[in-house]
């Protein structure tokens, strides 16, 4: 099990908590987007994190599929900061999203 915010901070090589609020916004936005596009197994913001209290983040961890972790990392690398590789990460995210939308176990088939 893994804390999504810590996963993203590790992937972005961030050691400070200064960007936690912005990163959590990107995580929540990505999860909402993937859910709206039909990908299942995505934790919703109220499931993924507890409201931060007194300057501390959530200790709650989520059991998250590696495919979804990869999509979240690509999304955050695309959106966060001033990144010369943003276009590359956007393509990686959209490719991963397309894969998730067609994979058994990640999509509800009617």
PDB file as gemmi writes it, atoms N, CA and C in Angstrom:
CRYST1    1.000    1.000    1.000  90.00  90.00  90.00 P 1                      
ATOM      1  N   UNK A   1       0.844  -1.169   0.000  1.00  0.00           N  
ATOM      2  CA  UNK A   1       0.000   0.000   0.000  1.00  0.00           C  
ATOM      3  C   UNK A   1       0.893   1.237   0.000  1.00  0.00           C  
ATOM      4  N   UNK A   2       0.375   2.300  -0.611  1.00  0.00           N  
ATOM      5  CA  UNK A   2       1.219   3.470  -0.777  1.00  0.00           C  
ATOM      6  C   UNK A   2       0.397   4.749  -0.608  1.00  0.00           C  
ATOM      7  N   UNK A   3       1.001   5.749  -0.019  1.00  0.00           N  
ATOM      8  CA  UNK A   3       0.406   7.064   0.087  1.00  0.00           C  
ATOM      9  C   UNK A   3       0.634   7.772  -1.253  1.00  0.00           C  
ATOM     10  N   UNK A   4      -0.442   8.192  -1.893  1.00  0.00           N  
ATOM     11  CA  UNK A   4      -0.316   8.760  -3.235  1.00  0.00           C  
ATOM     12  C   UNK A   4       0.525  10.025  -3.261  1.00  0.00           C  
ATOM     13  N   UNK A   5       0.377  10.878  -2.280  1.00  0.00           N  
ATOM     14  CA  UNK A   5       1.164  12.108  -2.249  1.00  0.00           C  
ATOM     15  C   UNK A   5       2.657  11.791  -2.131  1.00  0.00           C  
ATOM     16  N   UNK A   6       3.004  10.844  -1.281  1.00  0.00           N  
ATOM     17  CA  UNK A   6       4.411  10.453  -1.133  1.00  0.00           C  
ATOM     18  C   UNK A   6       4.947   9.822  -2.415  1.00  0.00           C  
ATOM     19  N   UNK A   7       4.114   9.050  -3.098  1.00  0.00           N  
ATOM     20  CA  UNK A   7       4.502   8.468  -4.381  1.00  0.00           C  
ATOM     21  C   UNK A   7       4.847   9.560  -5.391  1.00  0.00           C  
ATOM     22  N   UNK A   8       4.008  10.571  -5.481  1.00  0.00           N  
ATOM     23  CA  UNK A   8       4.228  11.664  -6.440  1.00  0.00           C  
ATOM     24  C   UNK A   8       5.459  12.473  -6.050  1.00  0.00           C  
ATOM     25  N   UNK A   9       5.623  12.763  -4.777  1.00  0.00           N  
ATOM     26  CA  UNK A   9       6.805  13.511  -4.334  1.00  0.00           C  
ATOM     27  C   UNK A   9       8.084  12.750  -4.654  1.00  0.00           C  
ATOM     28  N   UNK A  10       8.061  11.443  -4.460  1.00  0.00           N  
ATOM     29  CA  UNK A  10       9.223  10.625  -4.790  1.00  0.00           C  
ATOM     30  C   UNK A  10       9.511  10.675  -6.294  1.00  0.00           C  
ATOM     31  N   UNK A  11       8.475  10.540  -7.100  1.00  0.00           N  
ATOM     32  CA  UNK A  11       8.641  10.555  -8.557  1.00  0.00           C  
ATOM     33  C   UNK A  11       9.155  11.900  -9.063  1.00  0.00           C  
ATOM     34  N   UNK A  12       8.749  12.977  -8.399  1.00  0.00           N  
ATOM     35  CA  UNK A  12       9.187  14.314  -8.797  1.00  0.00           C  
ATOM     36  C   UNK A  12      10.482  14.730  -8.107  1.00  0.00           C  
ATOM     37  N   UNK A  13      11.003  13.867  -7.255  1.00  0.00           N  
ATOM     38  CA  UNK A  13      12.244  14.130  -6.513  1.00  0.00           C  
ATOM     39  C   UNK A  13      12.096  15.365  -5.623  1.00  0.00           C  
ATOM     40  N   UNK A  14      10.961  15.427  -4.917  1.00  0.00           N  
ATOM     41  CA  UNK A  14      10.672  16.548  -4.027  1.00  0.00           C  
ATOM     42  C   UNK A  14      10.811  16.072  -2.584  1.00  0.00           C  
ATOM     43  N   UNK A  15      11.634  16.765  -1.814  1.00  0.00           N  
ATOM     44  CA  UNK A  15      11.859  16.385  -0.423  1.00  0.00           C  
ATOM     45  C   UNK A  15      11.155  17.316   0.559  1.00  0.00           C  
ATOM     46  N   UNK A  16      10.596  18.403   0.071  1.00  0.00           N  
ATOM     47  CA  UNK A  16       9.935  19.374   0.933  1.00  0.00           C  
ATOM     48  C   UNK A  16       8.419  19.171   0.924  1.00  0.00           C  
ATOM     49  N   UNK A  17       7.770  19.675   1.965  1.00  0.00           N  
ATOM     50  CA  UNK A  17       6.309  19.640   2.028  1.00  0.00           C  
ATOM     51  C   UNK A  17       5.692  20.910   1.457  1.00  0.00           C  
ATOM     52  N   UNK A  18       6.514  21.823   0.962  1.00  0.00           N  
ATOM     53  CA  UNK A  18       6.046  23.127   0.504  1.00  0.00           C  
ATOM     54  C   UNK A  18       5.041  23.033  -0.642  1.00  0.00           C  
ATOM     55  N   UNK A  19       5.091  21.965  -1.430  1.00  0.00           N  
ATOM     56  CA  UNK A  19       4.220  21.850  -2.602  1.00  0.00           C  
ATOM     57  C   UNK A  19       3.096  20.842  -2.412  1.00  0.00           C  
ATOM     58  N   UNK A  20       2.923  20.347  -1.198  1.00  0.00           N  
ATOM     59  CA  UNK A  20       1.937  19.294  -0.945  1.00  0.00           C  
ATOM     60  C   UNK A  20       0.531  19.674  -1.391  1.00  0.00           C  
ATOM     61  N   UNK A  21       0.097  20.878  -1.117  1.00  0.00           N  
ATOM     62  CA  UNK A  21      -1.261  21.289  -1.470  1.00  0.00           C  
ATOM     63  C   UNK A  21      -1.447  21.281  -2.991  1.00  0.00           C  
ATOM     64  N   UNK A  22      -0.475  21.811  -3.722  1.00  0.00           N  
ATOM     65  CA  UNK A  22      -0.557  21.821  -5.185  1.00  0.00           C  
ATOM     66  C   UNK A  22      -0.520  20.397  -5.738  1.00  0.00           C  
ATOM     67  N   UNK A  23       0.363  19.577  -5.221  1.00  0.00           N  
ATOM     68  CA  UNK A  23       0.458  18.206  -5.705  1.00  0.00           C  
ATOM     69  C   UNK A  23      -0.814  17.427  -5.408  1.00  0.00           C  
ATOM     70  N   UNK A  24      -1.404  17.648  -4.230  1.00  0.00           N  
ATOM     71  CA  UNK A  24      -2.651  16.962  -3.889  1.00  0.00           C  
ATOM     72  C   UNK A  24      -3.771  17.389  -4.837  1.00  0.00           C  
ATOM     73  N   UNK A  25      -3.769  18.652  -5.232  1.00  0.00           N  
ATOM     74  CA  UNK A  25      -4.757  19.136  -6.204  1.00  0.00           C  
ATOM     75  C   UNK A  25      -4.613  18.370  -7.523  1.00  0.00           C  
ATOM     76  N   UNK A  26      -3.372  18.183  -7.990  1.00  0.00           N  
ATOM     77  CA  UNK A  26      -3.147  17.445  -9.238  1.00  0.00           C  
ATOM     78  C   UNK A  26      -3.565  15.984  -9.102  1.00  0.00           C  
ATOM     79  N   UNK A  27      -3.270  15.380  -7.971  1.00  0.00           N  
ATOM     80  CA  UNK A  27      -3.675  13.994  -7.733  1.00  0.00           C  
ATOM     81  C   UNK A  27      -5.193  13.876  -7.787  1.00  0.00           C  
ATOM     82  N   UNK A  28      -5.886  14.763  -7.071  1.00  0.00           N  
ATOM     83  CA  UNK A  28      -7.343  14.731  -7.041  1.00  0.00           C  
ATOM     84  C   UNK A  28      -7.931  14.986  -8.428  1.00  0.00           C  
ATOM     85  N   UNK A  29      -7.339  15.934  -9.166  1.00  0.00           N  
ATOM     86  CA  UNK A  29      -7.817  16.259 -10.509  1.00  0.00           C  
ATOM     87  C   UNK A  29      -7.648  15.059 -11.443  1.00  0.00           C  
ATOM     88  N   UNK A  30      -6.504  14.413 -11.384  1.00  0.00           N  
ATOM     89  CA  UNK A  30      -6.240  13.248 -12.219  1.00  0.00           C  
ATOM     90  C   UNK A  30      -7.212  12.111 -11.892  1.00  0.00           C  
ATOM     91  N   UNK A  31      -7.411  11.846 -10.608  1.00  0.00           N  
ATOM     92  CA  UNK A  31      -8.340  10.786 -10.199  1.00  0.00           C  
ATOM     93  C   UNK A  31      -9.755  11.079 -10.680  1.00  0.00           C  
ATOM     94  N   UNK A  32     -10.179  12.329 -10.547  1.00  0.00           N  
ATOM     95  CA  UNK A  32     -11.518  12.714 -11.004  1.00  0.00           C  
ATOM     96  C   UNK A  32     -11.642  12.567 -12.519  1.00  0.00           C  
ATOM     97  N   UNK A  33     -10.608  12.962 -13.249  1.00  0.00           N  
ATOM     98  CA  UNK A  33     -10.633  12.844 -14.710  1.00  0.00           C  
ATOM     99  C   UNK A  33     -10.713  11.385 -15.146  1.00  0.00           C  
ATOM    100  N   UNK A  34      -9.873  10.540 -14.572  1.00  0.00           N  
ATOM    101  CA  UNK A  34      -9.886   9.135 -14.960  1.00  0.00           C  
ATOM    102  C   UNK A  34     -11.229   8.484 -14.630  1.00  0.00           C  
ATOM    103  N   UNK A  35     -11.802   8.824 -13.487  1.00  0.00           N  
ATOM    104  CA  UNK A  35     -13.109   8.290 -13.106  1.00  0.00           C  
ATOM    105  C   UNK A  35     -14.181   8.750 -14.083  1.00  0.00           C  
ATOM    106  N   UNK A  36     -14.176  10.036 -14.425  1.00  0.00           N  
ATOM    107  CA  UNK A  36     -15.172  10.577 -15.358  1.00  0.00           C  
ATOM    108  C   UNK A  36     -15.062   9.931 -16.737  1.00  0.00           C  
ATOM    109  N   UNK A  37     -13.857   9.483 -17.086  1.00  0.00           N  
ATOM    110  CA  UNK A  37     -13.646   8.855 -18.392  1.00  0.00           C  
ATOM    111  C   UNK A  37     -13.856   7.340 -18.370  1.00  0.00           C  
ATOM    112  N   UNK A  38     -14.322   6.824 -17.236  1.00  0.00           N  
ATOM    113  CA  UNK A  38     -14.719   5.423 -17.178  1.00  0.00           C  
ATOM    114  C   UNK A  38     -13.715   4.451 -16.607  1.00  0.00           C  
ATOM    115  N   UNK A  39     -12.596   4.931 -16.103  1.00  0.00           N  
ATOM    116  CA  UNK A  39     -11.621   4.029 -15.497  1.00  0.00           C  
ATOM    117  C   UNK A  39     -12.097   3.726 -14.071  1.00  0.00           C  
ATOM    118  N   UNK A  40     -12.104   2.446 -13.724  1.00  0.00           N  
ATOM    119  CA  UNK A  40     -12.549   2.051 -12.384  1.00  0.00           C  
ATOM    120  C   UNK A  40     -11.347   1.742 -11.499  1.00  0.00           C  
ATOM    121  N   UNK A  41     -11.593   1.728 -10.203  1.00  0.00           N  
ATOM    122  CA  UNK A  41     -10.529   1.430  -9.248  1.00  0.00           C  
ATOM    123  C   UNK A  41      -9.723   2.648  -8.859  1.00  0.00           C  
ATOM    124  N   UNK A  42     -10.235   3.822  -9.206  1.00  0.00           N  
ATOM    125  CA  UNK A  42      -9.547   5.067  -8.880  1.00  0.00           C  
ATOM    126  C   UNK A  42     -10.084   5.560  -7.539  1.00  0.00           C  
ATOM    127  N   UNK A  43      -9.218   5.766  -6.558  1.00  0.00           N  
ATOM    128  CA  UNK A  43      -9.712   6.311  -5.292  1.00  0.00           C  
ATOM    129  C   UNK A  43     -10.192   7.744  -5.484  1.00  0.00           C  
ATOM    130  N   UNK A  44     -11.287   8.060  -4.865  1.00  0.00           N  
ATOM    131  CA  UNK A  44     -11.808   9.421  -4.917  1.00  0.00           C  
ATOM    132  C   UNK A  44     -11.132  10.238  -3.829  1.00  0.00           C  
ATOM    133  N   UNK A  45     -11.095  11.570  -3.987  1.00  0.00           N  
ATOM    134  CA  UNK A  45     -10.363  12.398  -3.016  1.00  0.00           C  
ATOM    135  C   UNK A  45     -10.711  12.101  -1.561  1.00  0.00           C  
ATOM    136  N   UNK A  46     -11.990  11.857  -1.253  1.00  0.00           N  
ATOM    137  CA  UNK A  46     -12.355  11.586   0.132  1.00  0.00           C  
ATOM    138  C   UNK A  46     -11.863  10.215   0.589  1.00  0.00           C  
ATOM    139  N   UNK A  47     -11.590   9.299  -0.349  1.00  0.00           N  
ATOM    140  CA  UNK A  47     -11.042   7.994   0.004  1.00  0.00           C  
ATOM    141  C   UNK A  47      -9.520   8.036   0.084  1.00  0.00           C  
ATOM    142  N   UNK A  48      -8.915   8.891  -0.745  1.00  0.00           N  
ATOM    143  CA  UNK A  48      -7.461   8.874  -0.893  1.00  0.00           C  
ATOM    144  C   UNK A  48      -6.745   9.630   0.205  1.00  0.00           C  
ATOM    145  N   UNK A  49      -7.379  10.652   0.748  1.00  0.00           N  
ATOM    146  CA  UNK A  49      -6.712  11.457   1.758  1.00  0.00           C  
ATOM    147  C   UNK A  49      -7.700  11.885   2.820  1.00  0.00           C  
ATOM    148  N   UNK A  50      -7.182  12.116   3.962  1.00  0.00           N  
ATOM    149  CA  UNK A  50      -7.935  12.724   5.042  1.00  0.00           C  
ATOM    150  C   UNK A  50      -7.586  14.200   5.033  1.00  0.00           C  
ATOM    151  N   UNK A  51      -8.487  15.074   5.482  1.00  0.00           N  
ATOM    152  CA  UNK A  51      -8.108  16.484   5.568  1.00  0.00           C  
ATOM    153  C   UNK A  51      -6.879  16.644   6.448  1.00  0.00           C  
ATOM    154  N   UNK A  52      -5.940  17.443   5.985  1.00  0.00           N  
ATOM    155  CA  UNK A  52      -4.714  17.667   6.747  1.00  0.00           C  
ATOM    156  C   UNK A  52      -5.045  18.421   8.028  1.00  0.00           C  
ATOM    157  N   UNK A  53      -4.447  17.985   9.097  1.00  0.00           N  
ATOM    158  CA  UNK A  53      -4.691  18.645  10.370  1.00  0.00           C  
ATOM    159  C   UNK A  53      -3.397  19.138  10.977  1.00  0.00           C  
ATOM    160  N   UNK A  54      -3.374  20.376  11.385  1.00  0.00           N  
ATOM    161  CA  UNK A  54      -2.241  20.974  12.065  1.00  0.00           C  
ATOM    162  C   UNK A  54      -0.932  20.766  11.310  1.00  0.00           C  
ATOM    163  N   UNK A  55      -0.961  21.011   9.983  1.00  0.00           N  
ATOM    164  CA  UNK A  55       0.247  20.980   9.186  1.00  0.00           C  
ATOM    165  C   UNK A  55       0.740  19.604   8.798  1.00  0.00           C  
ATOM    166  N   UNK A  56      -0.024  18.567   9.133  1.00  0.00           N  
ATOM    167  CA  UNK A  56       0.414  17.230   8.794  1.00  0.00           C  
ATOM    168  C   UNK A  56      -0.519  16.628   7.769  1.00  0.00           C  
ATOM    169  N   UNK A  57       0.050  15.814   6.869  1.00  0.00           N  
ATOM    170  CA  UNK A  57      -0.746  15.136   5.850  1.00  0.00           C  
ATOM    171  C   UNK A  57      -1.345  13.865   6.402  1.00  0.00           C  
ATOM    172  N   UNK A  58      -2.038  13.146   5.559  1.00  0.00           N  
ATOM    173  CA  UNK A  58      -2.693  11.919   5.947  1.00  0.00           C  
ATOM    174  C   UNK A  58      -1.687  10.786   6.096  1.00  0.00           C  
ATOM    175  N   UNK A  59      -1.948   9.898   7.042  1.00  0.00           N  
ATOM    176  CA  UNK A  59      -1.149   8.694   7.168  1.00  0.00           C  
ATOM    177  C   UNK A  59      -1.824   7.532   6.438  1.00  0.00           C  
ATOM    178  N   UNK A  60      -3.034   7.776   5.892  1.00  0.00           N  
ATOM    179  CA  UNK A  60      -3.785   6.726   5.227  1.00  0.00           C  
ATOM    180  C   UNK A  60      -3.108   6.349   3.918  1.00  0.00           C  
ATOM    181  N   UNK A  61      -2.999   5.036   3.702  1.00  0.00           N  
ATOM    182  CA  UNK A  61      -2.389   4.552   2.479  1.00  0.00           C  
ATOM    183  C   UNK A  61      -3.439   3.841   1.639  1.00  0.00           C  
ATOM    184  N   UNK A  62      -3.260   3.899   0.329  1.00  0.00           N  
ATOM    185  CA  UNK A  62      -4.193   3.325  -0.613  1.00  0.00           C  
ATOM    186  C   UNK A  62      -3.502   2.195  -1.372  1.00  0.00           C  
ATOM    187  N   UNK A  63      -4.187   1.061  -1.524  1.00  0.00           N  
ATOM    188  CA  UNK A  63      -3.678  -0.032  -2.340  1.00  0.00           C  
ATOM    189  C   UNK A  63      -4.016   0.301  -3.782  1.00  0.00           C  
ATOM    190  N   UNK A  64      -3.028   0.716  -4.559  1.00  0.00           N  
ATOM    191  CA  UNK A  64      -3.260   1.268  -5.886  1.00  0.00           C  
ATOM    192  C   UNK A  64      -2.524   0.463  -6.942  1.00  0.00           C  
ATOM    193  N   UNK A  65      -3.235   0.104  -7.990  1.00  0.00           N  
ATOM    194  CA  UNK A  65      -2.679  -0.661  -9.100  1.00  0.00           C  
ATOM    195  C   UNK A  65      -1.494   0.096  -9.720  1.00  0.00           C  
ATOM    196  N   UNK A  66      -0.426  -0.599 -10.071  1.00  0.00           N  
ATOM    197  CA  UNK A  66       0.743   0.061 -10.680  1.00  0.00           C  
ATOM    198  C   UNK A  66       0.414   0.816 -11.970  1.00  0.00           C  
ATOM    199  N   UNK A  67      -0.568   0.333 -12.730  1.00  0.00           N  
ATOM    200  CA  UNK A  67      -0.966   1.036 -13.955  1.00  0.00           C  
ATOM    201  C   UNK A  67      -1.531   2.417 -13.627  1.00  0.00           C  
ATOM    202  N   UNK A  68      -2.321   2.486 -12.577  1.00  0.00           N  
ATOM    203  CA  UNK A  68      -2.902   3.761 -12.147  1.00  0.00           C  
ATOM    204  C   UNK A  68      -1.818   4.642 -11.538  1.00  0.00           C  
ATOM    205  N   UNK A  69      -0.902   4.052 -10.786  1.00  0.00           N  
ATOM    206  CA  UNK A  69       0.222   4.817 -10.243  1.00  0.00           C  
ATOM    207  C   UNK A  69       1.011   5.471 -11.371  1.00  0.00           C  
ATOM    208  N   UNK A  70       1.269   4.725 -12.435  1.00  0.00           N  
ATOM    209  CA  UNK A  70       2.015   5.271 -13.574  1.00  0.00           C  
ATOM    210  C   UNK A  70       1.283   6.435 -14.217  1.00  0.00           C  
ATOM    211  N   UNK A  71      -0.025   6.310 -14.359  1.00  0.00           N  
ATOM    212  CA  UNK A  71      -0.820   7.402 -14.938  1.00  0.00           C  
ATOM    213  C   UNK A  71      -0.757   8.640 -14.046  1.00  0.00           C  
ATOM    214  N   UNK A  72      -0.880   8.452 -12.739  1.00  0.00           N  
ATOM    215  CA  UNK A  72      -0.806   9.576 -11.800  1.00  0.00           C  
ATOM    216  C   UNK A  72       0.554  10.265 -11.860  1.00  0.00           C  
ATOM    217  N   UNK A  73       1.608   9.489 -11.912  1.00  0.00           N  
ATOM    218  CA  UNK A  73       2.955  10.060 -11.987  1.00  0.00           C  
ATOM    219  C   UNK A  73       3.117  10.864 -13.266  1.00  0.00           C  
ATOM    220  N   UNK A  74       2.698  10.294 -14.394  1.00  0.00           N  
ATOM    221  CA  UNK A  74       2.822  11.003 -15.670  1.00  0.00           C  
ATOM    222  C   UNK A  74       2.014  12.302 -15.652  1.00  0.00           C  
ATOM    223  N   UNK A  75       0.800  12.252 -15.095  1.00  0.00           N  
ATOM    224  CA  UNK A  75      -0.050  13.443 -15.022  1.00  0.00           C  
ATOM    225  C   UNK A  75       0.636  14.538 -14.208  1.00  0.00           C  
ATOM    226  N   UNK A  76       1.162  14.173 -13.059  1.00  0.00           N  
ATOM    227  CA  UNK A  76       1.800  15.165 -12.193  1.00  0.00           C  
ATOM    228  C   UNK A  76       3.105  15.688 -12.790  1.00  0.00           C  
ATOM    229  N   UNK A  77       3.857  14.828 -13.470  1.00  0.00           N  
ATOM    230  CA  UNK A  77       5.073  15.302 -14.132  1.00  0.00           C  
ATOM    231  C   UNK A  77       4.722  16.253 -15.274  1.00  0.00           C  
ATOM    232  N   UNK A  78       3.593  16.028 -15.906  1.00  0.00           N  
ATOM    233  CA  UNK A  78       3.116  16.909 -16.971  1.00  0.00           C  
ATOM    234  C   UNK A  78       2.706  18.263 -16.397  1.00  0.00           C  
ATOM    235  N   UNK A  79       1.946  18.263 -15.311  1.00  0.00           N  
ATOM    236  CA  UNK A  79       1.324  19.481 -14.795  1.00  0.00           C  
ATOM    237  C   UNK A  79       2.197  20.305 -13.852  1.00  0.00           C  
ATOM    238  N   UNK A  80       3.096  19.650 -13.113  1.00  0.00           N  
ATOM    239  CA  UNK A  80       3.797  20.346 -12.029  1.00  0.00           C  
ATOM    240  C   UNK A  80       4.992  21.148 -12.533  1.00  0.00           C  
ATOM    241  N   UNK A  81       5.082  22.374 -12.076  1.00  0.00           N  
ATOM    242  CA  UNK A  81       6.258  23.208 -12.289  1.00  0.00           C  
ATOM    243  C   UNK A  81       6.488  23.621 -13.727  1.00  0.00           C  
ATOM    244  N   UNK A  82       7.681  24.063 -13.978  1.00  0.00           N  
ATOM    245  CA  UNK A  82       8.110  24.470 -15.312  1.00  0.00           C  
ATOM    246  C   UNK A  82       8.981  23.353 -15.855  1.00  0.00           C  
ATOM    247  N   UNK A  83       8.391  22.541 -16.712  1.00  0.00           N  
ATOM    248  CA  UNK A  83       9.025  21.309 -17.145  1.00  0.00           C  
ATOM    249  C   UNK A  83       9.216  21.343 -18.657  1.00  0.00           C  
ATOM    250  N   UNK A  84      10.452  21.288 -19.097  1.00  0.00           N  
ATOM    251  CA  UNK A  84      10.741  21.263 -20.534  1.00  0.00           C  
ATOM    252  C   UNK A  84      10.195  20.010 -21.199  1.00  0.00           C  
ATOM    253  N   UNK A  85       9.961  18.956 -20.418  1.00  0.00           N  
ATOM    254  CA  UNK A  85       9.435  17.697 -20.945  1.00  0.00           C  
ATOM    255  C   UNK A  85       7.924  17.563 -20.760  1.00  0.00           C  
ATOM    256  N   UNK A  86       7.226  18.655 -20.487  1.00  0.00           N  
ATOM    257  CA  UNK A  86       5.793  18.591 -20.212  1.00  0.00           C  
ATOM    258  C   UNK A  86       5.019  17.951 -21.365  1.00  0.00           C  
ATOM    259  N   UNK A  87       5.353  18.289 -22.593  1.00  0.00           N  
ATOM    260  CA  UNK A  87       4.650  17.703 -23.743  1.00  0.00           C  
ATOM    261  C   UNK A  87       4.841  16.189 -23.790  1.00  0.00           C  
ATOM    262  N   UNK A  88       6.035  15.755 -23.497  1.00  0.00           N  
ATOM    263  CA  UNK A  88       6.331  14.317 -23.463  1.00  0.00           C  
ATOM    264  C   UNK A  88       5.503  13.620 -22.392  1.00  0.00           C  
ATOM    265  N   UNK A  89       5.428  14.202 -21.192  1.00  0.00           N  
ATOM    266  CA  UNK A  89       4.660  13.601 -20.100  1.00  0.00           C  
ATOM    267  C   UNK A  89       3.162  13.641 -20.372  1.00  0.00           C  
ATOM    268  N   UNK A  90       2.699  14.671 -21.078  1.00  0.00           N  
ATOM    269  CA  UNK A  90       1.284  14.722 -21.458  1.00  0.00           C  
ATOM    270  C   UNK A  90       0.953  13.543 -22.372  1.00  0.00           C  
ATOM    271  N   UNK A  91       1.810  13.273 -23.347  1.00  0.00           N  
ATOM    272  CA  UNK A  91       1.590  12.146 -24.256  1.00  0.00           C  
ATOM    273  C   UNK A  91       1.633  10.821 -23.503  1.00  0.00           C  
ATOM    274  N   UNK A  92       2.571  10.691 -22.581  1.00  0.00           N  
ATOM    275  CA  UNK A  92       2.660   9.465 -21.786  1.00  0.00           C  
ATOM    276  C   UNK A  92       1.387   9.271 -20.976  1.00  0.00           C  
ATOM    277  N   UNK A  93       0.892  10.333 -20.353  1.00  0.00           N  
ATOM    278  CA  UNK A  93      -0.346  10.239 -19.570  1.00  0.00           C  
ATOM    279  C   UNK A  93      -1.521   9.813 -20.447  1.00  0.00           C  
ATOM    280  N   UNK A  94      -1.686  10.466 -21.583  1.00  0.00           N  
ATOM    281  CA  UNK A  94      -2.825  10.149 -22.450  1.00  0.00           C  
ATOM    282  C   UNK A  94      -2.722   8.738 -23.030  1.00  0.00           C  
ATOM    283  N   UNK A  95      -1.523   8.267 -23.293  1.00  0.00           N  
ATOM    284  CA  UNK A  95      -1.330   6.893 -23.750  1.00  0.00           C  
ATOM    285  C   UNK A  95      -1.716   5.915 -22.653  1.00  0.00           C  
ATOM    286  N   UNK A  96      -1.261   6.181 -21.430  1.00  0.00           N  
ATOM    287  CA  UNK A  96      -1.601   5.321 -20.295  1.00  0.00           C  
ATOM    288  C   UNK A  96      -3.105   5.345 -20.027  1.00  0.00           C  
ATOM    289  N   UNK A  97      -3.720   6.511 -20.126  1.00  0.00           N  
ATOM    290  CA  UNK A  97      -5.162   6.629 -19.930  1.00  0.00           C  
ATOM    291  C   UNK A  97      -5.912   5.807 -20.969  1.00  0.00           C  
ATOM    292  N   UNK A  98      -5.492   5.879 -22.224  1.00  0.00           N  
ATOM    293  CA  UNK A  98      -6.133   5.099 -23.285  1.00  0.00           C  
ATOM    294  C   UNK A  98      -5.998   3.597 -23.002  1.00  0.00           C  
ATOM    295  N   UNK A  99      -4.841   3.184 -22.518  1.00  0.00           N  
ATOM    296  CA  UNK A  99      -4.645   1.779 -22.168  1.00  0.00           C  
ATOM    297  C   UNK A  99      -5.580   1.365 -21.035  1.00  0.00           C  
ATOM    298  N   UNK A 100      -5.662   2.182 -20.000  1.00  0.00           N  
ATOM    299  CA  UNK A 100      -6.519   1.868 -18.858  1.00  0.00           C  
ATOM    300  C   UNK A 100      -7.987   1.762 -19.280  1.00  0.00           C  
ATOM    301  N   UNK A 101      -8.401   2.612 -20.207  1.00  0.00           N  
ATOM    302  CA  UNK A 101      -9.796   2.615 -20.637  1.00  0.00           C  
ATOM    303  C   UNK A 101     -10.160   1.376 -21.441  1.00  0.00           C  
ATOM    304  N   UNK A 102      -9.174   0.603 -21.884  1.00  0.00           N  
ATOM    305  CA  UNK A 102      -9.458  -0.592 -22.668  1.00  0.00           C  
ATOM    306  C   UNK A 102      -9.069  -1.881 -21.960  1.00  0.00           C  
ATOM    307  N   UNK A 103      -8.489  -1.778 -20.785  1.00  0.00           N  
ATOM    308  CA  UNK A 103      -8.018  -2.967 -20.071  1.00  0.00           C  
ATOM    309  C   UNK A 103      -9.118  -3.572 -19.205  1.00  0.00           C  
ATOM    310  N   UNK A 104      -9.253  -4.886 -19.284  1.00  0.00           N  
ATOM    311  CA  UNK A 104     -10.157  -5.588 -18.402  1.00  0.00           C  
ATOM    312  C   UNK A 104      -9.692  -5.349 -16.965  1.00  0.00           C  
ATOM    313  N   UNK A 105     -10.628  -5.073 -16.110  1.00  0.00           N  
ATOM    314  CA  UNK A 105     -10.308  -4.811 -14.711  1.00  0.00           C  
ATOM    315  C   UNK A 105     -10.168  -3.332 -14.409  1.00  0.00           C  
ATOM    316  N   UNK A 106     -10.035  -2.521 -15.451  1.00  0.00           N  
ATOM    317  CA  UNK A 106      -9.929  -1.075 -15.251  1.00  0.00           C  
ATOM    318  C   UNK A 106     -11.097  -0.330 -15.873  1.00  0.00           C  
ATOM    319  N   UNK A 107     -11.999  -1.070 -16.519  1.00  0.00           N  
ATOM    320  CA  UNK A 107     -13.148  -0.459 -17.182  1.00  0.00           C  
ATOM    321  C   UNK A 107     -14.362  -1.321 -16.917  1.00  0.00           C  
ATOM    322  N   UNK A 108     -15.491  -0.673 -16.676  1.00  0.00           N  
ATOM    323  CA  UNK A 108     -16.760  -1.389 -16.531  1.00  0.00           C  
ATOM    324  C   UNK A 108     -17.292  -1.651 -17.931  1.00  0.00           C  
ATOM    325  N   UNK A 109     -17.394  -2.928 -18.307  1.00  0.00           N  
ATOM    326  CA  UNK A 109     -17.915  -3.282 -19.619  1.00  0.00           C  
ATOM    327  C   UNK A 109     -19.432  -3.456 -19.502  1.00  0.00           C  
ATOM    328  N   UNK A 110     -20.160  -2.793 -20.360  1.00  0.00           N  
ATOM    329  CA  UNK A 110     -21.631  -2.880 -20.339  1.00  0.00           C  
ATOM    330  C   UNK A 110     -22.104  -4.191 -20.941  1.00  0.00           C  
TER     331      UNK A 110                                                      
END                                                                             
